[in-house]
């Protein structure tokens, strides 16, 4: 689990065709120790590259500065042409909170970056979004209005004095916007047309700002104005969405290019659906889509669940299956292969050694248990056994949801499957956690014990580790107990042919609870805090009694059903 402050930086560079130039820029980023480069997304038609990297705030700001400086050396804006709006070699450079840091702190880091870059580089810098120094500068589109070509006149106007750097035109590097913002997704929907005009019509339908309202003919009629003479607007379908239409010469299609600035209000799948519906009304089809840069895992899980629900299928499937459904339903692999490991932030940040037992094969896990090492042992095996019990409940729910004659209750079975899947996932993580808990006891016992102070430190560490090693099997028991209600529902309401599977799940859950309780007992005896030890033992005994009673009930129900 990530504990230290972590921010993401997603600079956009006005070069998407020369790999050598982008390679030098990303090398400047990677040379800063502590920075992790996650993604480099080059676009030929837009002539723009989106780079994503993460790290502690100080090292990210240092890497961003080096990238801006290198881009100014290598990119000449006087020769730049591309479909995407732009005003500088480094066009935008937003900082985004990822973990354990507040937006206010990210704003301060954006200011530090702007101050350092403005002092060292001969480039005008504007702060935008949460870091903006004026309300009118919050919107990037307002800052970038007129693009690079408008900068000479713009910089002569007092109201466009940059926040940092000189108020004069840098013909080679242009200007750069530095921001602090929440997570934004750059997302494009592909249309089966070459018409930019029609793509823009879809963009106006979906973007929050919508389109100008006209009197009479919606295309050529006079602009409708309010009592103060201001143009009236028809709002679009999606909150927190900015969109334009453009043509991708390399693929021979038009796209609706969107920035989803608030994915809580408009998640990825609803933006796609809005484009699909608008395109259909206009005689076109949304054939697929393109994710520029990276996105959080939850975006794909929400999309997978949405499309499964549309199909009236159970949502209680694996994380990998939800991601697969999302990718296929959104057509994210239409223009290029889509690799979830490269495009999902959590997958890129996940340490390969975080859950070694969970990610091992069945054969390898059994061999590790059978080895002469003290971990993994019975606690890890109990967690895995309980996970198998929950998995059997998930299986029965998923089968029942899709069975003819039971499909009218598919949402009910889907709900049980999702709940059982969550229990299974939590238990699988405890396979590694139990092993880590015991290894922590061993590490504490290896601490020096020469003097009285060292002995006290060692003893306190052993007690903390032992307490945690007591808590883990209690949690295994709690989760195992939660699976019984689902397993009973599956025997009573699920597909009759799967009754023995659900009953087997109950057997696994009870055995896991009994095994975990043995660990509670042995660890509680080593605790100095007798009050806590007695509480843990009492809770364990209560959980075990409930598990045994529920197992008995389930087996009796099965036996009665098998008679009929």
Backbone torsions as a table, in degrees:
resi	resn	phi	psi	omega
1	UNK	NA	137.0	-179.1
2	UNK	-74.9	124.2	-178.8
3	UNK	-108.8	-35.4	-175.7
4	UNK	-79.6	157.7	175.5
5	UNK	-58.1	137.5	-176.6
6	UNK	-139.3	129.0	175.3
7	UNK	-125.7	158.8	178.1
8	UNK	-113.1	145.1	174.6
9	UNK	-124.3	132.7	-177.6
10	UNK	-128.8	71.2	178.5
11	UNK	-70.5	143.9	176.5
12	UNK	-111.5	120.7	-177.6
13	UNK	-106.6	141.5	-177.3
14	UNK	-83.8	60.3	175.3
15	UNK	-160.0	120.3	-179.8
16	UNK	-133.6	14.1	-175.1
17	UNK	-123.3	-27.0	-177.0
18	UNK	-100.3	101.9	-177.6
19	UNK	-64.0	-30.6	-179.2
20	UNK	-64.5	-41.6	178.9
21	UNK	-65.2	-48.2	179.8
22	UNK	-63.4	-36.3	177.7
23	UNK	-60.3	-38.8	178.7
24	UNK	-69.5	-36.3	178.7
25	UNK	-66.7	-46.9	-179.3
26	UNK	-68.3	-29.3	175.4
27	UNK	-63.8	-40.1	177.7
28	UNK	-61.7	-34.6	177.6
29	UNK	-69.4	-48.2	-174.7
30	UNK	-70.5	-18.4	178.6
31	UNK	-72.1	-13.5	176.6
32	UNK	-83.6	116.7	-176.7
33	UNK	-65.1	134.2	178.9
34	UNK	100.4	-8.2	178.5
35	UNK	-93.1	138.5	176.5
36	UNK	-115.1	113.5	177.5
37	UNK	-78.0	121.0	-174.6
38	UNK	-100.0	-37.5	-171.9
39	UNK	-158.1	143.3	173.6
40	UNK	-131.4	112.2	-174.4
41	UNK	-116.9	102.1	-178.9
42	UNK	-93.1	134.6	177.6
43	UNK	-119.5	118.2	-176.5
44	UNK	-68.0	-50.4	-176.1
45	UNK	-67.9	-39.7	178.0
46	UNK	-77.1	-16.5	-176.2
47	UNK	51.5	53.1	-171.7
48	UNK	-150.3	142.6	178.0
49	UNK	-125.2	131.6	176.9
50	UNK	-106.1	121.4	-179.0
51	UNK	-112.3	138.4	179.5
52	UNK	-123.4	125.6	174.1
53	UNK	-143.7	156.7	-176.0
54	UNK	-134.5	165.8	176.9
55	UNK	162.0	-173.2	174.5
56	UNK	-65.4	150.8	-173.7
57	UNK	-52.7	-45.9	-175.3
58	UNK	-63.0	-43.3	-177.3
59	UNK	-74.3	-32.1	177.0
60	UNK	-65.4	-43.2	178.5
61	UNK	-63.7	-41.0	177.5
62	UNK	-62.1	-44.8	180.0
63	UNK	-65.0	-38.9	178.7
64	UNK	-63.0	-41.2	178.4
65	UNK	-61.1	-46.3	179.7
66	UNK	-62.9	-36.5	179.6
67	UNK	-67.4	-43.2	178.8
68	UNK	-62.0	-43.0	-179.9
69	UNK	-64.3	-43.9	-179.3
70	UNK	-65.8	-40.9	178.8
71	UNK	-61.7	-38.5	179.1
72	UNK	-65.6	-29.9	178.6
73	UNK	-74.3	-35.1	-167.8
74	UNK	-102.5	-24.3	-174.0
75	UNK	-106.9	127.9	178.3
76	UNK	-107.8	106.7	-175.9
77	UNK	-66.5	-17.8	178.5
78	UNK	-65.5	-20.3	-178.6
79	UNK	-110.2	5.1	-173.2
80	UNK	-83.1	132.3	171.7
81	UNK	-135.5	138.1	178.9
82	UNK	-173.2	164.2	-176.1
83	UNK	-74.6	-24.5	-173.7
84	UNK	-87.9	138.1	174.2
85	UNK	-55.1	140.9	-178.8
86	UNK	-158.9	157.0	177.6
87	UNK	-138.8	-4.7	-179.1
88	UNK	-155.9	164.9	177.0
89	UNK	-56.6	-51.2	162.1
90	UNK	-96.8	105.6	-171.9
91	UNK	-73.9	-53.7	176.9
92	UNK	-135.8	153.6	178.8
93	UNK	-145.0	81.8	-178.8
94	UNK	-85.3	146.4	172.0
95	UNK	-109.7	137.6	-170.9
96	UNK	-132.8	128.3	177.1
97	UNK	-69.3	132.5	178.4
98	UNK	-112.0	-47.5	-177.3
99	UNK	-152.4	137.1	169.7
100	UNK	57.3	37.3	177.2
101	UNK	-152.1	138.1	-179.0
102	UNK	-87.4	157.5	-179.5
103	UNK	-60.4	-36.5	178.7
104	UNK	-58.4	-38.5	177.5
105	UNK	-69.1	-37.1	178.6
106	UNK	-64.8	-37.8	175.9
107	UNK	-58.2	-43.6	179.0
108	UNK	-61.7	-38.7	178.4
109	UNK	-69.3	-35.4	176.0
110	UNK	-63.7	-40.2	177.3
111	UNK	-64.0	-40.0	178.0
112	UNK	-63.3	-41.5	178.6
113	UNK	-63.2	-45.4	179.9
114	UNK	-62.1	-41.8	-179.2
115	UNK	-65.9	-43.7	-179.4
116	UNK	-66.2	-47.1	-178.7
117	UNK	-66.7	-39.7	178.9
118	UNK	-65.3	-32.4	179.7
119	UNK	-75.8	-38.9	-172.0
120	UNK	-93.8	-25.5	-173.4
121	UNK	-117.0	147.9	-177.7
122	UNK	-88.4	58.6	-173.7
123	UNK	-134.7	137.5	172.0
124	UNK	-75.0	137.2	179.5
125	UNK	-125.5	134.6	176.3
126	UNK	-117.0	139.8	174.8
127	UNK	-93.7	137.4	-177.8
128	UNK	-135.5	176.9	-176.1
129	UNK	52.9	-132.5	-174.1
130	UNK	-64.2	-23.0	-178.9
131	UNK	-87.8	-3.5	-174.1
132	UNK	-58.1	140.9	179.1
133	UNK	-90.9	-12.5	178.0
134	UNK	-138.4	146.5	-178.7
135	UNK	-56.3	-38.5	-176.6
136	UNK	-71.3	-11.5	179.9
137	UNK	-97.9	2.6	177.6
138	UNK	-65.1	-37.2	-175.6
139	UNK	-85.2	117.9	-179.1
140	UNK	-59.8	-38.3	-178.8
141	UNK	-60.5	-34.9	178.8
142	UNK	-67.9	-43.6	178.5
143	UNK	-63.0	-39.9	-173.0
144	UNK	-88.8	1.9	-178.2
145	UNK	-56.3	131.6	-177.6
146	UNK	87.2	-15.5	176.5
147	UNK	57.9	-157.8	-176.0
148	UNK	-58.1	-40.0	-175.2
149	UNK	-63.9	-25.3	-178.2
150	UNK	-86.6	-9.5	-173.4
151	UNK	-59.6	-42.6	-177.7
152	UNK	-54.8	-46.9	178.8
153	UNK	-72.6	-39.5	-176.3
154	UNK	-60.1	-43.7	-175.5
155	UNK	-71.5	-12.8	175.6
156	UNK	-85.2	-9.8	-178.9
157	UNK	-90.6	130.7	-177.1
158	UNK	-56.0	-36.0	-178.1
159	UNK	-70.5	-12.7	178.4
160	UNK	-110.0	24.2	171.9
161	UNK	-61.9	129.4	-177.2
162	UNK	-66.9	157.8	177.5
163	UNK	-69.8	-33.8	178.0
164	UNK	-142.3	155.1	178.4
165	UNK	84.7	176.0	-174.6
166	UNK	-75.3	149.1	175.8
167	UNK	-90.0	54.0	177.4
168	UNK	-142.1	155.6	-173.6
169	UNK	-75.5	126.4	172.9
170	UNK	-102.8	100.5	-171.9
171	UNK	-62.4	-31.5	-176.9
172	UNK	-81.2	-46.2	-172.3
173	UNK	-98.4	-16.5	-178.3
174	UNK	69.7	-137.4	179.2
175	UNK	-135.9	161.3	-176.1
176	UNK	-132.0	139.6	173.4
177	UNK	-102.7	125.4	177.3
178	UNK	-110.2	131.0	-175.0
179	UNK	-136.1	168.1	168.7
180	UNK	-127.6	122.0	-175.6
181	UNK	-150.3	165.7	172.2
182	UNK	-73.6	175.4	-176.0
183	UNK	-63.7	130.5	178.1
184	UNK	-120.7	140.8	177.6
185	UNK	-113.5	123.8	172.5
186	UNK	-89.1	119.6	-168.2
187	UNK	-143.5	131.2	-178.4
188	UNK	-121.3	138.1	177.5
189	UNK	-108.8	128.4	-177.0
190	UNK	-84.4	137.9	178.8
191	UNK	-119.4	150.7	179.0
192	UNK	-86.7	55.7	177.6
193	UNK	-149.0	159.2	174.0
194	UNK	-105.3	2.9	-173.5
195	UNK	-87.3	115.5	175.4
196	UNK	-66.8	-35.1	179.5
197	UNK	-60.2	-44.0	179.8
198	UNK	-71.2	-34.5	175.9
199	UNK	-64.8	-38.9	176.8
200	UNK	-65.8	-35.2	177.8
201	UNK	-60.8	-41.7	176.3
202	UNK	-65.9	-42.7	179.6
203	UNK	-58.4	-43.2	179.6
204	UNK	-66.1	-32.4	177.5
205	UNK	-64.8	-36.0	-170.3
206	UNK	-98.7	-30.6	-173.9
207	UNK	-69.6	150.5	-176.6
208	UNK	-59.3	-39.6	-177.8
209	UNK	-68.1	-23.2	176.4
210	UNK	68.3	-138.4	-176.8
211	UNK	-139.3	163.3	176.0
212	UNK	-68.3	134.8	178.9
213	UNK	-80.2	136.4	-180.0
214	UNK	-121.8	152.3	177.9
215	UNK	-87.4	137.1	179.3
216	UNK	71.9	-114.9	-179.1
217	UNK	-66.1	123.5	-175.7
218	UNK	-67.6	-13.9	-179.1
219	UNK	-102.8	-48.8	-172.7
220	UNK	-109.7	-4.1	-178.7
221	UNK	-67.9	162.1	179.7
222	UNK	-64.8	149.6	-178.7
223	UNK	-66.1	130.3	176.6
224	UNK	-78.2	134.9	-176.9
225	UNK	-126.2	153.9	178.0
226	UNK	-84.1	-174.3	-175.3
227	UNK	-64.5	-19.4	177.8
228	UNK	-97.2	6.0	177.7
229	UNK	84.6	6.8	-179.7
230	UNK	-84.2	141.8	179.4
231	UNK	-60.5	135.2	175.2
232	UNK	-85.6	152.9	-177.0
233	UNK	-126.7	148.6	171.7
234	UNK	-100.3	112.8	-176.4
235	UNK	-65.1	150.9	178.5
236	UNK	-84.3	-178.3	-171.4
237	UNK	-80.3	-22.4	-168.7
238	UNK	-119.0	120.3	175.8
239	UNK	-70.0	142.7	175.6
240	UNK	69.5	26.8	-179.8
241	UNK	-123.9	130.5	170.7
242	UNK	-110.1	139.5	-174.7
243	UNK	-153.3	146.1	170.9
244	UNK	-140.9	164.3	174.7
245	UNK	-105.5	144.7	175.4
246	UNK	-151.4	172.2	-177.2
247	UNK	-113.6	131.9	176.4
248	UNK	-100.8	101.6	-177.3
249	UNK	-62.7	-36.8	-178.2
250	UNK	-62.6	-26.6	-179.7
251	UNK	-112.8	-7.8	178.2
252	UNK	68.4	31.7	179.6
253	UNK	-136.5	160.1	170.7
254	UNK	-96.8	152.6	178.6
255	UNK	-129.5	154.6	163.6
256	UNK	-96.9	111.5	-178.0
257	UNK	-96.0	122.8	-173.8
258	UNK	-125.2	148.7	163.5
259	UNK	-111.4	117.1	177.1
260	UNK	-92.8	99.7	-172.6
261	UNK	-89.5	-9.9	176.8
262	UNK	-144.4	89.9	-174.5
263	UNK	-76.3	-5.4	171.4
264	UNK	-75.6	-39.1	179.7
265	UNK	-78.5	-42.1	179.0
266	UNK	-134.0	94.0	176.7
267	UNK	-71.5	168.8	-174.3
268	UNK	-52.8	-48.3	-174.0
269	UNK	-66.7	-32.0	179.0
270	UNK	-75.5	-31.4	173.6
271	UNK	-64.1	-42.9	177.7
272	UNK	-62.4	-45.4	-179.2
273	UNK	-62.6	-38.1	179.0
274	UNK	-64.5	-41.4	177.0
275	UNK	-65.5	-41.8	-179.1
276	UNK	-60.8	-44.8	-178.2
277	UNK	-68.5	-41.1	178.9
278	UNK	-64.8	-43.3	179.3
279	UNK	-61.0	-42.0	-179.1
280	UNK	-63.0	-39.0	178.7
281	UNK	-63.7	-24.1	-176.3
282	UNK	-105.1	16.0	175.4
283	UNK	78.1	19.2	-179.9
284	UNK	-119.1	177.5	179.4
285	UNK	-136.7	137.2	171.7
286	UNK	-81.5	112.1	-172.5
287	UNK	-92.1	-15.4	-178.4
288	UNK	171.3	-167.1	-178.7
289	UNK	-154.9	175.0	-174.5
290	UNK	-141.9	127.0	174.7
291	UNK	-95.8	121.5	178.8
292	UNK	-95.7	118.3	-175.5
293	UNK	85.3	-139.8	-173.6
294	UNK	-128.2	169.8	179.6
295	UNK	-147.7	156.8	177.7
296	UNK	-69.7	155.0	-179.9
297	UNK	-57.4	-38.5	-175.1
298	UNK	-59.2	-28.8	179.0
299	UNK	-60.3	-42.4	-177.7
300	UNK	-76.8	-36.7	178.8
301	UNK	-66.1	-42.0	177.8
302	UNK	-63.0	-41.5	180.0
303	UNK	-66.2	-42.7	178.3
304	UNK	-59.3	-44.0	-180.0
305	UNK	-65.7	-40.4	-180.0
306	UNK	-59.4	-48.7	-176.2
307	UNK	-71.7	-33.3	174.2
308	UNK	-64.7	-40.5	178.8
309	UNK	-63.9	-37.4	177.4
310	UNK	-61.0	-32.5	179.9
311	UNK	-86.2	-1.7	-175.6
312	UNK	56.7	47.6	177.5
313	UNK	-117.9	156.2	-177.8
314	UNK	-61.8	138.4	178.8
315	UNK	-90.2	-2.1	-176.0
316	UNK	-84.4	52.3	179.9
317	UNK	-107.6	174.8	-176.6
318	UNK	-70.1	162.2	176.0
319	UNK	-58.0	-44.1	179.9
320	UNK	-61.0	-38.5	179.7
321	UNK	-68.7	-39.1	177.3
322	UNK	-62.1	-42.7	178.6
323	UNK	-63.2	-43.1	179.6
324	UNK	-61.0	-44.5	179.1
325	UNK	-61.5	-42.0	179.8
326	UNK	-62.2	-47.8	-177.7
327	UNK	-60.5	-46.1	-178.3
328	UNK	-69.8	-40.1	-177.2
329	UNK	-69.8	-34.3	179.2
330	UNK	-86.8	-8.5	-178.6
331	UNK	62.9	38.0	-177.4
332	UNK	-69.9	-13.0	-179.9
333	UNK	-104.2	17.3	-177.1
334	UNK	-71.1	-45.2	-175.4
335	UNK	-89.8	-25.3	-178.9
336	UNK	-160.3	156.1	176.4
337	UNK	-56.6	142.4	-178.6
338	UNK	-114.2	116.2	-179.2
339	UNK	-107.0	107.4	-179.1
340	UNK	-56.0	-34.2	-179.2
341	UNK	-62.9	-31.9	-178.8
342	UNK	-88.3	-22.2	-171.7
343	UNK	-107.7	-10.4	-179.6
344	UNK	-104.6	123.7	-171.7
345	UNK	-57.7	-48.6	-176.7
346	UNK	-60.9	-34.9	-180.0
347	UNK	-68.3	-35.2	178.6
348	UNK	-73.1	-32.4	-178.2
349	UNK	-84.6	-17.8	-175.3
350	UNK	-66.9	126.9	178.4
351	UNK	-75.1	132.1	179.9
352	UNK	-58.5	-27.4	-177.8
353	UNK	-94.6	10.0	-176.3
354	UNK	-67.8	-39.9	179.1
355	UNK	-132.1	70.5	-175.3
356	UNK	-63.4	-38.5	-179.9
357	UNK	-70.5	-42.7	-179.7
358	UNK	-59.7	-35.9	-175.9
359	UNK	-95.0	6.8	176.6
360	UNK	-85.6	163.5	177.4
361	UNK	-75.9	164.4	176.9
362	UNK	-58.4	-43.5	-179.3
363	UNK	-63.4	-43.4	-179.0
364	UNK	-66.8	-40.8	179.3
365	UNK	-62.2	-44.0	178.6
366	UNK	-62.1	-39.6	179.5
367	UNK	-66.3	-37.5	179.0
368	UNK	-66.9	-39.7	176.5
369	UNK	-63.8	-37.2	-175.9
370	UNK	-80.1	-7.5	-175.7
371	UNK	-72.9	178.9	180.0
372	UNK	-90.3	15.4	174.7
373	UNK	-89.0	156.6	-177.1
374	UNK	-80.2	-15.8	175.4
375	UNK	-134.6	148.7	-3.8
376	UNK	-73.8	153.3	-178.2
377	UNK	-135.9	-147.4	-171.1
378	UNK	-61.1	-35.5	-179.0
379	UNK	-63.4	-45.1	178.1
380	UNK	-64.6	-40.4	178.9
381	UNK	-64.6	-37.4	178.6
382	UNK	-64.9	-42.6	179.1
383	UNK	-62.1	-40.7	-179.5
384	UNK	-68.7	-39.3	178.3
385	UNK	-63.0	-42.0	178.6
386	UNK	-65.6	-36.6	177.8
387	UNK	-63.6	-38.6	176.8
388	UNK	-64.4	-38.1	177.4
389	UNK	-61.9	-44.5	177.4
390	UNK	-65.3	-37.8	-179.4
391	UNK	-62.0	-36.0	177.6
392	UNK	-65.2	-36.5	175.3
393	UNK	-64.7	-41.2	177.6
394	UNK	-62.0	-43.1	-179.2
395	UNK	-59.8	-47.6	-178.3
396	UNK	-63.5	-40.6	179.3
397	UNK	-63.8	-43.7	179.8
398	UNK	-65.5	-42.2	178.0
399	UNK	-63.4	-42.2	-177.2
400	UNK	-67.0	-36.0	-178.7
401	UNK	-63.1	-26.5	-174.5
402	UNK	-106.6	3.0	-176.2
403	UNK	-84.3	133.0	176.7
404	UNK	-57.9	132.6	-177.8
405	UNK	99.7	-24.1	178.5
406	UNK	-112.0	-3.6	-172.6
407	UNK	-64.1	-22.0	177.6
408	UNK	-63.7	-22.3	179.2
409	UNK	-104.1	23.5	-173.3
410	UNK	-61.1	-35.4	-179.2
411	UNK	-67.8	-36.9	177.1
412	UNK	-63.2	-48.4	179.4
413	UNK	-64.2	-37.3	177.6
414	UNK	-61.3	-40.8	178.1
415	UNK	-62.2	-43.3	177.6
416	UNK	-64.6	-40.2	-179.7
417	UNK	-63.6	-42.4	179.0
418	UNK	-63.1	-43.1	-180.0
419	UNK	-63.9	-43.6	179.5
420	UNK	-65.7	-37.0	178.1
421	UNK	-62.7	-40.2	178.9
422	UNK	-64.2	-41.3	177.4
423	UNK	-62.1	-44.4	179.3
424	UNK	-59.3	-45.5	-179.1
425	UNK	-62.2	-45.0	179.5
426	UNK	-62.7	-40.3	179.7
427	UNK	-66.6	-39.3	179.5
428	UNK	-63.2	-36.1	177.5
429	UNK	-67.2	-29.1	179.2
430	UNK	-74.0	-14.4	174.4
431	UNK	-59.2	-47.5	177.7
432	UNK	-75.8	-37.2	-176.3
433	UNK	-63.2	-38.0	178.4
434	UNK	-63.6	-42.5	178.5
435	UNK	-63.7	-42.4	179.4
436	UNK	-64.2	-36.9	-179.0
437	UNK	-62.1	-44.0	179.8
438	UNK	-71.0	-36.7	178.1
439	UNK	-64.4	-30.7	176.8
440	UNK	-66.0	-35.1	175.9
441	UNK	-63.1	-45.4	-179.7
442	UNK	-62.7	-40.3	178.3
443	UNK	-64.0	-41.2	178.6
444	UNK	-64.1	-38.1	-179.4
445	UNK	-69.5	-18.8	179.0
446	UNK	-85.7	-5.5	179.5
447	UNK	-64.2	152.8	179.9
448	UNK	-58.5	146.8	-179.9
449	UNK	-137.7	35.7	-178.1
450	UNK	-72.6	-68.4	-178.4
451	UNK	-87.9	175.5	-178.7
452	UNK	-62.7	-39.7	-179.1
453	UNK	-66.2	-43.4	178.7
454	UNK	-64.1	-39.3	177.6
455	UNK	-61.8	-40.9	-179.4
456	UNK	-65.2	-42.1	179.2
457	UNK	-63.8	-43.8	-179.8
458	UNK	-63.4	-45.1	-177.9
459	UNK	-62.5	-42.6	-179.8
460	UNK	-64.5	-39.3	179.9
461	UNK	-66.1	-40.9	178.7
462	UNK	-63.5	-41.0	-179.4
463	UNK	-65.8	-41.8	178.4
464	UNK	-62.1	-44.7	-178.5
465	UNK	-66.6	-38.6	-180.0
466	UNK	-67.4	-37.1	177.9
467	UNK	-62.8	-43.5	177.8
468	UNK	-64.5	-38.3	179.1
469	UNK	-67.1	-17.8	173.4
470	UNK	-84.4	-36.5	-177.8
471	UNK	-68.0	-36.0	-176.5
472	UNK	-61.6	-50.7	179.2
473	UNK	-65.9	-28.7	174.2
474	UNK	-62.7	-40.8	179.0
475	UNK	-66.8	-36.5	176.2
476	UNK	-60.4	-43.1	179.7
477	UNK	-64.0	-42.4	-179.9
478	UNK	-61.1	-44.6	-179.1
479	UNK	-69.4	-39.2	177.1
480	UNK	-60.4	-39.5	-179.8
481	UNK	-65.5	-37.4	-179.6
482	UNK	-62.5	-28.4	-177.2
483	UNK	-72.7	-20.5	-176.4
484	UNK	-62.9	-40.6	-178.4
485	UNK	-62.6	-38.9	179.0
486	UNK	-67.1	-45.0	-178.5
487	UNK	-62.6	-37.6	178.1
488	UNK	-66.3	-43.2	177.4
489	UNK	-58.8	-37.4	-177.9
490	UNK	-69.4	-35.8	176.8
491	UNK	-69.0	-40.4	-175.2
492	UNK	-78.8	-32.7	-171.1
493	UNK	-123.5	-11.1	-175.5
494	UNK	-84.8	-174.6	178.9
495	UNK	-57.4	120.9	-174.7
496	UNK	-54.6	-36.8	-176.4
497	UNK	-66.3	-14.2	-177.4
498	UNK	-102.8	11.9	-178.6
499	UNK	-58.8	-40.7	-179.8
500	UNK	-68.1	-27.9	176.4
501	UNK	-67.4	-44.8	178.6
502	UNK	-64.4	-40.6	178.7
503	UNK	-65.1	-37.8	176.5
504	UNK	-62.8	-36.3	175.8
505	UNK	-60.1	-38.5	177.7
506	UNK	-66.3	-39.4	176.7
507	UNK	-60.9	-43.6	179.3
508	UNK	-63.4	-44.1	-177.0
509	UNK	-64.3	-41.9	179.5
510	UNK	-67.4	-42.1	178.8
511	UNK	-63.0	-39.2	178.6
512	UNK	-64.7	-41.5	178.9
513	UNK	-63.4	-41.4	179.8
514	UNK	-65.2	-42.6	179.5
515	UNK	-65.3	-43.6	-179.8
516	UNK	-63.4	-36.1	-179.9
517	UNK	-63.6	-33.1	176.2
518	UNK	-59.7	-38.7	177.3
519	UNK	-68.4	-37.4	176.1
520	UNK	-58.9	-45.4	-178.5
521	UNK	-61.7	-48.7	-175.1
522	UNK	-68.4	-36.6	-179.3
523	UNK	-76.1	-36.6	-179.7
524	UNK	-62.7	-32.3	179.5
525	UNK	-63.9	-25.7	-177.0
526	UNK	-89.3	0.7	-177.1
527	UNK	-88.2	136.6	176.5
528	UNK	-73.4	-35.8	-179.3
529	UNK	-75.1	93.6	-175.8
530	UNK	-68.8	-29.5	177.4
531	UNK	-64.2	-46.2	178.7
532	UNK	-65.5	-41.9	-179.2
533	UNK	-60.2	-44.4	179.9
534	UNK	-64.5	-37.7	178.2
535	UNK	-64.4	-44.8	179.9
536	UNK	-63.1	-43.0	179.0
537	UNK	-64.8	-43.0	179.2
538	UNK	-62.2	-41.8	179.0
539	UNK	-66.3	-41.6	178.8
540	UNK	-61.2	-43.1	179.2
541	UNK	-63.4	-39.5	179.6
542	UNK	-65.8	-44.5	179.6
543	UNK	-63.7	-40.3	-179.8
544	UNK	-66.4	-41.6	178.6
545	UNK	-61.5	-41.9	178.3
546	UNK	-64.7	-41.6	180.0
547	UNK	-62.2	-44.0	-179.2
548	UNK	-66.1	-38.8	179.1
549	UNK	-66.4	-42.1	-179.1
550	UNK	-68.6	-38.2	176.4
551	UNK	-60.5	-44.3	-179.4
552	UNK	-60.8	-44.0	179.8
553	UNK	-60.8	-44.4	-178.1
554	UNK	-64.3	-42.6	179.7
555	UNK	-65.6	-35.8	177.8
556	UNK	-67.0	-40.9	177.9
557	UNK	-62.4	-44.5	179.5
558	UNK	-62.1	-45.1	-179.1
559	UNK	-59.8	-41.7	-179.7
560	UNK	-65.4	-40.5	-179.2
561	UNK	-69.3	-33.4	-179.0
562	UNK	-72.4	-19.2	176.6
563	UNK	-73.5	-29.1	-172.7
564	UNK	-92.9	NA	NA
